[in-house]
Each structure stands twice: as structure tokens, then as C-alpha cells.
Amino acid sequence: MHPFERILLATEHTEFDSGAERIAFELAKRCGIPLAAVLPVTSNPEYESIAPQIAARAEREAVVKIEDLRAAAQAAGVDMNIVARRGAEPFREIVQEAVEQSSDLIVLRRRGKLSFLSNLLVGEMVTKVVGHAPCSTLFVPRAAKMWSHGVLAAVDTSPFAGHIASIAAKVAKQCNLPLHIVSVLAHDTPANRAAIEDALAHARASAAAAGMANPGVSMRTGKPHEQILAAAKDLNADLVVVGRHGESNVIRAPFGGTTQKVIGLADTPVMVVRA
């Protein structure tokens, strides 16, 4: 069984969303999973009351985008329910739609058009979705394709390691792909090494319980995000699975955190599993 039952595609239907749309369609079709989509529309009621033509134009544009999305889904052989949600902050509309749909995976782009104030690694909307999403999230670069070579699960010494490995194992098994589990030793001390070894053993056992009996397991030393990305390249893994614990600190530190750096620098889709 696939680990996810209800996928939500969050898209503004721009060129930057093309990868997320493509993979969401393929996931839904390949795995037989219901797909819904939300189109967030930025709305400022106070300003629109003064200039109602702004709201009218946004409404027309949303209708066109929804029809385009529906046609693209049909061409891909996927049934998809699409809604537009209006609000001052698009990320809140995405998160609320995920709550209302009881979604267990949100698929969205990594970033949109860069501006002077944009986060250089991950777009502002994406950063906030990471921090507030009620479920797992899949971030897709616009040129990315569906994974077909391998899955890499990056775990740390938290109790959450087994859950990350289990989700990654189910995805790998569903797609008939090899699974690799990696953990990074940032500071090589006997105590840290022992903790990493325990985490890897726990992750291996969880992967086995999820149907992957002999995943590749390795320990690396260095900066965590650099070593995770290097491991994905060395092992030819085109899906990276990482974790997030509770309310992420990426909300307060937009350039910090291993998870956000992996999302922002990876050439492949990155799945962020929530505890």
C-alpha cells in the first residue's frame, strides 16, 4: 500500500509549478490515489473595495487557470477536483484546504520567481507551508521528473528516524525502487557515533517492517545537508525523504536548517515527512 491516501496539489499554475503538477498527476495515476488541487489567489478586500476591477481580473484569471488545470489533468488521465481559495496569504489557504480535505500529502513547487526580498533557497510561500502544513509535503523543482532510480531516506538521532524510514520504504516498495538510508555525523565523537548507529539500526528495522528487507545503510561525516545531497548523487537516488518535527524553525530562520537547505539545493523532489 502507498503511504498516502489523499494528495493535494497546491499550484498557482505558473511555469514554476509545472514540475509539481506533472508529478502530482503521475502519482495519482500510478498509485490510484484521489487527487485534489487548490489554486491560492491573493486577495486584499480593502484594496479591492476601492478598485473592484482588481478582484474581477483576478477572478477571470483564476477561472482560466482552473480550466487549464482541469484539461491538463484529463490529458494525463487523472480525475481532479480543483478549488480556488482567496486570502491575503496564499500559504494559509493551502494549509486550510489540506486540513479540510484531510490530505496526507501536499505537492507544491520549490519556489517561484525570485525578487529582491525572495529567499534564495526556497520561496516565501513554500517556507511557510513547510512550517504550518498538517501533513507531509513534497517539494518539486520545475524540471524534476517522477523518481525512477532510487529513494534516499535521511535520518537523525531523534525517535522520528523510524517513521521517516518507514514512509520512504513504502514509497520505494510501491515504485519497485531500491532504498538507501543515510545519517550524517556532524561531530565525530564516540557518543555521537554510537547514537547514529542506533538511529540507523532503528531505521533499518522500520524499513524492514514496511516491506524493504535489505535497504542500503550508511553513515557520513560532515555538514548534514551537503552529505545528504552528496549521498543522493552518489547513490543515484532521485527522491530524497527527510523529516520535520512539529512546528519548524524555518519560519523564524528562512536561511537555516538542514531540511530547508536540502529542499532548496536538491535537483530532485524532496519529501518532508511530519511526525
BALOBA-1460 file (C-alpha; in Angstrom, 3 decimals):
// residues 275
<rec num="1" residu="m" x="0.000" y="0.000" z="0.000"/>
<rec num="2" residu="h" x="1.127" y="3.533" z="-0.726"/>
<rec num="3" residu="p" x="1.731" y="5.570" z="2.446"/>
<rec num="4" residu="f" x="-0.565" y="8.368" z="1.245"/>
<rec num="5" residu="e" x="-4.289" y="8.238" z="0.555"/>
<rec num="6" residu="r" x="-5.281" y="11.847" z="-0.254"/>
<rec num="7" residu="i" x="-2.969" y="14.120" z="-2.247"/>
<rec num="8" residu="l" x="-3.417" y="17.874" z="-2.504"/>
<rec num="9" residu="l" x="-1.703" y="19.690" z="-5.363"/>
<rec num="10" residu="a" x="-1.059" y="23.323" z="-4.420"/>
<rec num="11" residu="t" x="-0.371" y="25.363" z="-7.538"/>
<rec num="12" residu="e" x="-0.623" y="28.865" z="-8.947"/>
<rec num="13" residu="h" x="-0.362" y="27.277" z="-12.409"/>
<rec num="14" residu="t" x="2.749" y="29.189" z="-13.469"/>
<rec num="15" residu="e" x="5.873" y="27.891" z="-15.185"/>
<rec num="16" residu="f" x="7.367" y="27.304" z="-11.738"/>
<rec num="17" residu="d" x="4.522" y="24.930" z="-10.836"/>
<rec num="18" residu="s" x="4.929" y="22.669" z="-13.868"/>
<rec num="19" residu="g" x="7.074" y="20.068" z="-12.096"/>
<rec num="20" residu="a" x="4.705" y="19.811" z="-9.129"/>
<rec num="21" residu="e" x="1.707" y="19.444" z="-11.436"/>
<rec num="22" residu="r" x="3.421" y="16.783" z="-13.533"/>
<rec num="23" residu="i" x="4.437" y="14.660" z="-10.548"/>
<rec num="24" residu="a" x="1.091" y="15.058" z="-8.777"/>
<rec num="25" residu="f" x="-0.691" y="13.769" z="-11.887"/>
<rec num="26" residu="e" x="1.685" y="10.828" z="-12.230"/>
<rec num="27" residu="l" x="1.486" y="9.928" z="-8.540"/>
<rec num="28" residu="a" x="-2.303" y="9.934" z="-8.618"/>
<rec num="29" residu="k" x="-2.463" y="7.871" z="-11.798"/>
<rec num="30" residu="r" x="0.262" y="5.364" z="-10.927"/>
<rec num="31" residu="c" x="-0.901" y="4.751" z="-7.364"/>
<rec num="32" residu="g" x="-4.643" y="5.177" z="-7.843"/>
<rec num="33" residu="i" x="-4.780" y="7.943" z="-5.231"/>
<rec num="34" residu="p" x="-7.519" y="10.617" z="-5.210"/>
<rec num="35" residu="l" x="-6.147" y="13.993" z="-6.251"/>
<rec num="36" residu="a" x="-7.436" y="17.426" z="-5.293"/>
<rec num="37" residu="a" x="-5.945" y="20.781" z="-6.211"/>
<rec num="38" residu="v" x="-6.034" y="24.204" z="-4.657"/>
<rec num="39" residu="l" x="-5.284" y="27.429" z="-6.514"/>
<rec num="40" residu="p" x="-4.448" y="30.156" z="-3.963"/>
<rec num="41" residu="v" x="-5.465" y="33.637" z="-5.088"/>
<rec num="42" residu="t" x="-4.047" y="36.610" z="-3.224"/>
<rec num="43" residu="s" x="-6.872" y="38.857" z="-2.114"/>
<rec num="44" residu="n" x="-6.947" y="42.223" z="-0.360"/>
<rec num="45" residu="p" x="-10.607" y="43.068" z="0.388"/>
<rec num="46" residu="e" x="-9.850" y="46.628" z="1.497"/>
<rec num="47" residu="y" x="-7.960" y="47.476" z="-1.673"/>
<rec num="48" residu="e" x="-10.412" y="45.613" z="-3.893"/>
<rec num="49" residu="s" x="-13.326" y="47.585" z="-2.441"/>
<rec num="50" residu="i" x="-11.655" y="50.726" z="-3.779"/>
<rec num="51" residu="a" x="-10.623" y="49.149" z="-7.090"/>
<rec num="52" residu="p" x="-13.137" y="46.341" z="-7.781"/>
<rec num="53" residu="q" x="-11.667" y="45.773" z="-11.235"/>
<rec num="54" residu="i" x="-8.662" y="44.186" z="-9.480"/>
<rec num="55" residu="a" x="-10.869" y="41.498" z="-7.954"/>
<rec num="56" residu="a" x="-12.720" y="40.981" z="-11.235"/>
<rec num="57" residu="r" x="-9.478" y="40.465" z="-13.127"/>
<rec num="58" residu="a" x="-8.190" y="38.002" z="-10.517"/>
<rec num="59" residu="e" x="-11.486" y="36.098" z="-10.759"/>
<rec num="60" residu="r" x="-11.205" y="35.827" z="-14.554"/>
<rec num="61" residu="e" x="-7.598" y="34.686" z="-14.339"/>
<rec num="62" residu="a" x="-8.466" y="32.047" z="-11.735"/>
<rec num="63" residu="v" x="-11.255" y="30.664" z="-13.938"/>
<rec num="64" residu="v" x="-8.880" y="30.352" z="-16.900"/>
<rec num="65" residu="k" x="-6.229" y="28.644" z="-14.793"/>
<rec num="66" residu="i" x="-8.730" y="26.188" z="-13.330"/>
<rec num="67" residu="e" x="-9.936" y="25.226" z="-16.800"/>
<rec num="68" residu="d" x="-6.345" y="24.790" z="-17.992"/>
<rec num="69" residu="l" x="-5.550" y="22.622" z="-14.973"/>
<rec num="70" residu="r" x="-8.642" y="20.508" z="-15.455"/>
<rec num="71" residu="a" x="-7.747" y="19.950" z="-19.114"/>
<rec num="72" residu="a" x="-4.156" y="19.030" z="-18.208"/>
<rec num="73" residu="a" x="-5.363" y="16.521" z="-15.619"/>
<rec num="74" residu="q" x="-7.763" y="14.955" z="-18.094"/>
<rec num="75" residu="a" x="-4.987" y="14.700" z="-20.696"/>
<rec num="76" residu="a" x="-2.910" y="12.875" z="-18.074"/>
<rec num="77" residu="g" x="-5.802" y="10.505" z="-17.372"/>
<rec num="78" residu="v" x="-6.473" y="11.856" z="-13.887"/>
<rec num="79" residu="d" x="-9.716" y="12.949" z="-12.244"/>
<rec num="80" residu="m" x="-9.083" y="16.003" z="-10.106"/>
<rec num="81" residu="n" x="-11.257" y="18.302" z="-8.032"/>
<rec num="82" residu="i" x="-9.998" y="21.901" z="-8.182"/>
<rec num="83" residu="v" x="-10.890" y="24.856" z="-5.987"/>
<rec num="84" residu="a" x="-9.666" y="28.429" z="-5.836"/>
<rec num="85" residu="r" x="-9.183" y="29.927" z="-2.373"/>
<rec num="86" residu="r" x="-8.827" y="33.653" z="-1.815"/>
<rec num="87" residu="g" x="-6.912" y="35.221" z="1.026"/>
<rec num="88" residu="a" x="-4.193" y="37.685" z="1.940"/>
<rec num="89" residu="e" x="-1.617" y="34.937" z="2.471"/>
<rec num="90" residu="p" x="-1.607" y="32.058" z="-0.055"/>
<rec num="91" residu="f" x="0.131" y="29.632" z="2.292"/>
<rec num="92" residu="r" x="-2.763" y="29.851" z="4.763"/>
<rec num="93" residu="e" x="-5.217" y="28.907" z="2.024"/>
<rec num="94" residu="i" x="-3.097" y="25.898" z="1.074"/>
<rec num="95" residu="v" x="-2.800" y="24.736" z="4.665"/>
<rec num="96" residu="q" x="-6.502" y="25.237" z="5.383"/>
<rec num="97" residu="e" x="-7.504" y="23.326" z="2.254"/>
<rec num="98" residu="a" x="-5.238" y="20.457" z="3.340"/>
<rec num="99" residu="v" x="-6.972" y="20.442" z="6.717"/>
<rec num="100" residu="e" x="-10.449" y="20.455" z="5.173"/>
<rec num="101" residu="q" x="-9.536" y="17.745" z="2.652"/>
<rec num="102" residu="s" x="-7.807" y="15.619" z="5.323"/>
<rec num="103" residu="s" x="-4.857" y="15.491" z="2.926"/>
<rec num="104" residu="d" x="-1.849" y="13.448" z="3.960"/>
<rec num="105" residu="l" x="0.489" y="14.809" z="1.258"/>
<rec num="106" residu="i" x="0.762" y="18.307" z="-0.226"/>
<rec num="107" residu="v" x="2.622" y="18.580" z="-3.545"/>
<rec num="108" residu="l" x="3.928" y="22.006" z="-4.500"/>
<rec num="109" residu="r" x="6.747" y="23.846" z="-6.207"/>
<rec num="110" residu="r" x="10.032" y="24.657" z="-4.547"/>
<rec num="111" residu="r" x="9.978" y="28.365" z="-5.330"/>
<rec num="112" residu="g" x="8.529" y="30.930" z="-7.714"/>
<rec num="113" residu="k" x="10.023" y="33.943" z="-9.410"/>
<rec num="114" residu="l" x="12.886" y="35.428" z="-7.444"/>
<rec num="115" residu="s" x="12.608" y="39.002" z="-6.269"/>
<rec num="116" residu="f" x="14.830" y="41.268" z="-4.191"/>
<rec num="117" residu="l" x="13.258" y="40.033" z="-0.967"/>
<rec num="118" residu="s" x="12.869" y="36.404" z="-2.002"/>
<rec num="119" residu="n" x="14.515" y="33.600" z="-0.129"/>
<rec num="120" residu="l" x="17.286" y="32.398" z="-2.446"/>
<rec num="121" residu="l" x="16.830" y="28.754" z="-1.495"/>
<rec num="122" residu="v" x="13.096" y="28.333" z="-1.021"/>
<rec num="123" residu="g" x="10.259" y="30.723" z="-1.819"/>
<rec num="124" residu="e" x="8.446" y="32.529" z="0.981"/>
<rec num="125" residu="m" x="5.157" y="30.730" z="0.400"/>
<rec num="126" residu="v" x="6.920" y="27.369" z="0.389"/>
<rec num="127" residu="t" x="8.828" y="28.204" z="3.566"/>
<rec num="128" residu="k" x="5.584" y="28.959" z="5.382"/>
<rec num="129" residu="v" x="3.866" y="25.834" z="4.081"/>
<rec num="130" residu="v" x="6.774" y="23.784" z="5.488"/>
<rec num="131" residu="g" x="6.239" y="25.376" z="8.861"/>
<rec num="132" residu="h" x="2.457" y="25.046" z="9.064"/>
<rec num="133" residu="a" x="1.438" y="22.026" z="6.968"/>
<rec num="134" residu="p" x="-0.646" y="19.464" z="8.905"/>
<rec num="135" residu="c" x="0.824" y="16.603" z="6.857"/>
<rec num="136" residu="s" x="3.795" y="15.533" z="4.775"/>
<rec num="137" residu="t" x="4.874" y="17.745" z="1.890"/>
<rec num="138" residu="l" x="6.568" y="17.062" z="-1.442"/>
<rec num="139" residu="f" x="8.597" y="19.883" z="-2.968"/>
<rec num="140" residu="v" x="9.290" y="19.662" z="-6.679"/>
<rec num="141" residu="p" x="11.737" y="21.683" z="-8.811"/>
<rec num="142" residu="r" x="10.058" y="22.702" z="-12.044"/>
<rec num="143" residu="a" x="12.312" y="20.494" z="-14.218"/>
<rec num="144" residu="a" x="12.051" y="17.429" z="-11.983"/>
<rec num="145" residu="k" x="10.578" y="14.151" z="-13.159"/>
<rec num="146" residu="m" x="8.965" y="11.261" z="-11.332"/>
<rec num="147" residu="w" x="11.552" y="9.279" z="-9.419"/>
<rec num="148" residu="s" x="12.657" y="6.106" z="-11.181"/>
<rec num="149" residu="h" x="16.112" y="5.202" z="-9.814"/>
<rec num="150" residu="g" x="16.062" y="5.129" z="-6.021"/>
<rec num="151" residu="v" x="14.844" y="6.637" z="-2.764"/>
<rec num="152" residu="l" x="17.128" y="8.134" z="-0.124"/>
<rec num="153" residu="a" x="15.897" y="8.470" z="3.471"/>
<rec num="154" residu="a" x="17.940" y="10.874" z="5.603"/>
<rec num="155" residu="v" x="17.545" y="10.208" z="9.337"/>
<rec num="156" residu="d" x="18.990" y="11.693" z="12.505"/>
<rec num="157" residu="t" x="19.142" y="10.561" z="16.109"/>
<rec num="158" residu="s" x="15.589" y="11.588" z="17.011"/>
<rec num="159" residu="p" x="12.888" y="8.980" z="17.719"/>
<rec num="160" residu="f" x="11.376" y="10.092" z="14.407"/>
<rec num="161" residu="a" x="14.038" y="8.207" z="12.396"/>
<rec num="162" residu="g" x="11.977" y="5.049" z="12.180"/>
<rec num="163" residu="h" x="8.926" y="6.896" z="10.833"/>
<rec num="164" residu="i" x="10.966" y="8.588" z="8.086"/>
<rec num="165" residu="a" x="12.467" y="5.256" z="7.075"/>
<rec num="166" residu="s" x="9.056" y="3.568" z="7.097"/>
<rec num="167" residu="i" x="7.476" y="6.170" z="4.792"/>
<rec num="168" residu="a" x="10.491" y="6.077" z="2.465"/>
<rec num="169" residu="a" x="10.365" y="2.271" z="2.404"/>
<rec num="170" residu="k" x="6.679" y="2.248" z="1.451"/>
<rec num="171" residu="v" x="7.301" y="4.723" z="-1.371"/>
<rec num="172" residu="a" x="10.276" y="2.697" z="-2.624"/>
<rec num="173" residu="k" x="8.329" y="-0.549" z="-2.454"/>
<rec num="174" residu="q" x="5.327" y="0.942" z="-4.251"/>
<rec num="175" residu="c" x="7.604" y="2.119" z="-7.060"/>
<rec num="176" residu="n" x="9.794" y="-1.017" z="-7.044"/>
<rec num="177" residu="l" x="12.931" y="1.015" z="-6.323"/>
<rec num="178" residu="p" x="15.946" y="0.496" z="-4.045"/>
<rec num="179" residu="l" x="16.006" y="2.278" z="-0.693"/>
<rec num="180" residu="h" x="19.081" y="3.829" z="0.897"/>
<rec num="181" residu="i" x="19.162" y="5.136" z="4.467"/>
<rec num="182" residu="v" x="21.819" y="7.664" z="5.429"/>
<rec num="183" residu="s" x="22.656" y="9.509" z="8.629"/>
<rec num="184" residu="v" x="25.252" y="12.243" z="8.966"/>
<rec num="185" residu="l" x="27.735" y="12.582" z="11.783"/>
<rec num="186" residu="a" x="28.358" y="16.310" z="12.134"/>
<rec num="187" residu="h" x="30.861" y="15.881" z="15.005"/>
<rec num="188" residu="d" x="32.751" y="12.625" z="15.180"/>
<rec num="189" residu="t" x="32.807" y="11.619" z="18.837"/>
<rec num="190" residu="p" x="32.273" y="8.112" z="20.267"/>
<rec num="191" residu="a" x="28.960" y="9.153" z="21.809"/>
<rec num="192" residu="n" x="27.685" y="10.726" z="18.581"/>
<rec num="193" residu="r" x="28.801" y="7.746" z="16.519"/>
<rec num="194" residu="a" x="27.003" y="5.347" z="18.858"/>
<rec num="195" residu="a" x="23.832" y="7.432" z="18.661"/>
<rec num="196" residu="i" x="23.971" y="7.465" z="14.851"/>
<rec num="197" residu="e" x="24.491" y="3.709" z="14.758"/>
<rec num="198" residu="d" x="21.449" y="3.214" z="16.986"/>
<rec num="199" residu="a" x="19.367" y="5.503" z="14.753"/>
<rec num="200" residu="l" x="20.416" y="3.606" z="11.634"/>
<rec num="201" residu="a" x="19.592" y="0.264" z="13.252"/>
<rec num="202" residu="h" x="16.162" y="1.568" z="14.230"/>
<rec num="203" residu="a" x="15.581" y="2.964" z="10.736"/>
<rec num="204" residu="r" x="16.662" y="-0.320" z="9.125"/>
<rec num="205" residu="a" x="14.222" y="-2.263" z="11.305"/>
<rec num="206" residu="s" x="11.384" y="0.125" z="10.464"/>
<rec num="207" residu="a" x="12.123" y="-0.151" z="6.742"/>
<rec num="208" residu="a" x="12.078" y="-3.948" z="7.024"/>
<rec num="209" residu="a" x="8.726" y="-3.821" z="8.818"/>
<rec num="210" residu="a" x="7.415" y="-1.694" z="5.924"/>
<rec num="211" residu="g" x="8.482" y="-4.307" z="3.374"/>
<rec num="212" residu="m" x="12.064" y="-3.338" z="2.465"/>
<rec num="213" residu="a" x="14.139" y="-6.120" z="3.979"/>
<rec num="214" residu="n" x="17.646" y="-5.071" z="2.909"/>
<rec num="215" residu="p" x="17.960" y="-1.319" z="2.427"/>
<rec num="216" residu="g" x="21.371" y="0.207" z="1.909"/>
<rec num="217" residu="v" x="22.566" y="1.876" z="5.118"/>
<rec num="218" residu="s" x="25.460" y="4.300" z="5.513"/>
<rec num="219" residu="m" x="26.933" y="6.867" z="7.882"/>
<rec num="220" residu="r" x="28.626" y="10.017" z="6.575"/>
<rec num="221" residu="t" x="30.640" y="12.730" z="8.260"/>
<rec num="222" residu="g" x="30.367" y="16.453" z="7.535"/>
<rec num="223" residu="k" x="27.722" y="19.126" z="7.122"/>
<rec num="224" residu="p" x="24.373" y="17.319" z="7.112"/>
<rec num="225" residu="h" x="22.769" y="18.993" z="4.082"/>
<rec num="226" residu="e" x="25.932" y="18.647" z="1.994"/>
<rec num="227" residu="q" x="26.327" y="14.986" z="2.841"/>
<rec num="228" residu="i" x="22.644" y="14.196" z="2.210"/>
<rec num="229" residu="l" x="22.812" y="15.774" z="-1.239"/>
<rec num="230" residu="a" x="26.131" y="14.060" z="-1.984"/>
<rec num="231" residu="a" x="24.695" y="10.703" z="-0.932"/>
<rec num="232" residu="a" x="21.693" y="11.182" z="-3.239"/>
<rec num="233" residu="k" x="24.033" y="11.882" z="-6.139"/>
<rec num="234" residu="d" x="26.426" y="9.025" z="-5.333"/>
<rec num="235" residu="l" x="23.588" y="6.524" z="-4.919"/>
<rec num="236" residu="n" x="21.597" y="7.784" z="-7.923"/>
<rec num="237" residu="a" x="18.561" y="8.462" z="-5.729"/>
<rec num="238" residu="d" x="16.028" y="10.783" z="-7.356"/>
<rec num="239" residu="l" x="13.731" y="11.171" z="-4.356"/>
<rec num="240" residu="v" x="15.040" y="12.414" z="-1.008"/>
<rec num="241" residu="v" x="12.952" y="11.878" z="2.129"/>
<rec num="242" residu="v" x="13.692" y="13.978" z="5.218"/>
<rec num="243" residu="g" x="11.826" y="14.786" z="8.416"/>
<rec num="244" residu="r" x="10.304" y="17.711" z="10.252"/>
<rec num="245" residu="h" x="9.440" y="17.704" z="13.926"/>
<rec num="246" residu="g" x="6.412" y="19.773" z="14.946"/>
<rec num="247" residu="e" x="6.417" y="23.479" z="14.106"/>
<rec num="248" residu="s" x="9.527" y="24.002" z="12.029"/>
<rec num="249" residu="n" x="12.060" y="26.700" z="12.864"/>
<rec num="250" residu="v" x="12.286" y="27.572" z="9.175"/>
<rec num="251" residu="i" x="9.526" y="30.081" z="9.905"/>
<rec num="252" residu="r" x="11.934" y="32.093" z="12.028"/>
<rec num="253" residu="a" x="15.184" y="31.245" z="10.233"/>
<rec num="254" residu="p" x="14.449" y="31.261" z="6.494"/>
<rec num="255" residu="f" x="18.052" y="30.520" z="5.511"/>
<rec num="256" residu="g" x="18.748" y="27.971" z="8.250"/>
<rec num="257" residu="g" x="18.047" y="24.342" z="8.886"/>
<rec num="258" residu="t" x="19.142" y="21.142" z="7.209"/>
<rec num="259" residu="t" x="15.683" y="20.380" z="5.806"/>
<rec num="260" residu="q" x="15.294" y="23.724" z="4.094"/>
<rec num="261" residu="k" x="18.789" y="23.595" z="2.622"/>
<rec num="262" residu="v" x="18.111" y="20.147" z="1.215"/>
<rec num="263" residu="i" x="14.813" y="21.349" z="-0.302"/>
<rec num="264" residu="g" x="16.423" y="24.414" z="-1.794"/>
<rec num="265" residu="l" x="19.554" y="22.803" z="-3.233"/>
<rec num="266" residu="a" x="18.332" y="19.390" z="-4.402"/>
<rec num="267" residu="d" x="17.834" y="18.759" z="-8.121"/>
<rec num="268" residu="t" x="15.238" y="16.119" z="-7.289"/>
<rec num="269" residu="p" x="11.899" y="16.153" z="-5.442"/>
<rec num="270" residu="v" x="12.225" y="16.275" z="-1.657"/>
<rec num="271" residu="m" x="9.580" y="14.766" z="0.603"/>
<rec num="272" residu="v" x="9.321" y="16.227" z="4.097"/>
<rec num="273" residu="v" x="7.667" y="13.792" z="6.487"/>
<rec num="274" residu="r" x="5.948" y="15.197" z="9.542"/>
<rec num="275" residu="a" x="5.830" y="13.310" z="12.834"/>
